Amino acid sequence: MNYTHQNLADGKWFKLSLAEQLGNIGSEVDRIISWKKKGNIIYAEKAFFRAVELLALTTSDKRWYGPRLKELCRLKEVLCDSFLGGELYNTPLEYFSKYFYQFALVARKGL
């Protein structure tokens, strides 16, 4: 499979902590929000696909099997719904920025 983040898919992603993984996904979500505000749907869509790709890599990480996997799958589901209009869960994209920011802080502190 061809990945946008090929170097991460080749194994580097699986060496990151869960906080680091989710913090990186949050960066893509922030790009989605930024590009949508600027009216550039093409770039927002590209950032969305990168975020989903990173979430797919995270869910394939065997370290997160169990309750974490369930939450990660639900996160992916709600993020996709939000990007596509939020009709099912009614969750604004800005919510995800706040959600992922907490993981970025933990990753930065090295906890």
C-alpha positions as CSV (number, residue, x, y, z in Angstrom):
1,M,0.0,0.0,0.0
2,N,1.2,3.5,-0.8
3,Y,1.2,5.8,2.2
4,T,1.6,9.5,2.3
5,H,3.7,9.0,5.5
6,Q,5.7,6.1,4.0
7,N,8.6,6.5,6.5
8,L,6.2,6.3,9.4
9,A,4.4,3.3,7.9
10,D,7.7,1.5,7.5
11,G,8.0,1.2,11.3
12,K,8.9,4.6,12.8
13,W,5.2,5.2,13.8
14,F,5.2,2.1,15.9
15,K,8.1,3.4,18.0
16,L,6.1,6.5,19.1
17,S,4.1,6.5,22.3
18,L,0.3,6.8,22.0
19,A,0.5,10.5,23.1
20,E,3.1,11.2,20.3
21,Q,0.9,9.4,17.8
22,L,-2.2,11.3,18.7
23,G,-0.3,14.6,19.0
24,N,0.8,14.1,15.4
25,I,-2.7,13.2,14.3
26,G,-3.8,16.4,16.0
27,S,-1.4,18.4,13.8
28,E,-3.2,17.2,10.7
29,V,-6.6,18.0,12.3
30,D,-5.4,21.5,13.0
31,R,-4.4,21.7,9.3
32,I,-7.9,20.6,8.3
33,I,-9.5,23.3,10.4
34,S,-7.1,26.0,9.1
35,W,-7.6,25.1,5.5
36,K,-11.4,25.0,5.9
37,K,-11.4,28.4,7.5
38,K,-9.3,29.7,4.5
39,G,-11.9,28.1,2.1
40,N,-9.4,25.7,0.6
41,I,-11.3,22.5,0.6
42,I,-8.8,20.6,-1.5
43,Y,-6.0,21.1,1.1
44,A,-8.4,20.5,3.9
45,E,-9.3,17.2,2.3
46,K,-5.7,16.2,1.9
47,A,-5.0,16.9,5.5
48,F,-8.1,14.9,6.4
49,F,-6.8,11.9,4.4
50,R,-3.4,12.2,6.1
51,A,-5.1,12.3,9.6
52,V,-7.2,9.2,8.7
53,E,-4.1,7.4,7.4
54,L,-2.3,8.1,10.7
55,L,-5.3,6.9,12.7
56,A,-5.2,3.7,10.6
57,L,-1.6,3.2,11.5
58,T,-2.4,3.8,15.1
59,T,-5.2,1.3,15.1
60,S,-2.9,-1.3,13.5
61,D,-0.4,-0.8,16.3
62,K,-0.7,-4.0,18.4
63,R,0.2,-2.2,21.6
64,W,-3.2,-0.5,21.6
65,Y,-5.4,-3.6,21.3
66,G,-8.1,-3.8,23.9
67,P,-10.1,-0.9,25.3
68,R,-7.7,1.6,23.6
69,L,-8.4,0.2,20.2
70,K,-12.2,0.6,20.7
71,E,-11.7,4.3,21.6
72,L,-9.3,4.8,18.6
73,C,-11.9,3.3,16.2
74,R,-14.6,5.4,17.6
75,L,-12.4,8.5,17.3
76,K,-11.8,7.7,13.7
77,E,-15.6,7.3,13.1
78,V,-16.5,10.6,14.8
79,L,-13.7,12.5,13.0
80,C,-14.9,11.2,9.7
81,D,-18.5,12.1,10.5
82,S,-17.4,15.6,11.6
83,F,-15.4,16.2,8.4
84,L,-18.3,15.1,6.3
85,G,-20.8,17.4,8.0
86,G,-21.3,16.0,11.4
87,E,-24.9,14.7,10.9
88,L,-24.5,11.6,13.0
89,Y,-22.5,12.8,16.0
90,N,-22.9,16.6,15.7
91,T,-19.2,17.1,16.7
92,P,-17.5,20.2,15.4
93,L,-13.9,19.8,14.1
94,E,-12.7,22.3,16.7
95,Y,-13.5,19.8,19.4
96,F,-10.8,17.5,18.0
97,S,-8.2,20.3,18.2
98,K,-8.8,20.5,21.9
99,Y,-8.9,16.7,22.3
100,F,-5.6,16.1,20.5
101,Y,-3.8,19.1,22.1
102,Q,-3.8,17.3,25.4
103,F,-1.9,14.4,23.9
104,A,0.6,16.8,22.3
105,L,1.3,18.4,25.7
106,V,1.8,14.9,27.3
107,A,4.1,13.9,24.4
108,R,6.1,17.1,24.7
109,K,6.6,16.6,28.5
110,G,7.7,13.1,27.8
111,L,5.2,11.5,30.1
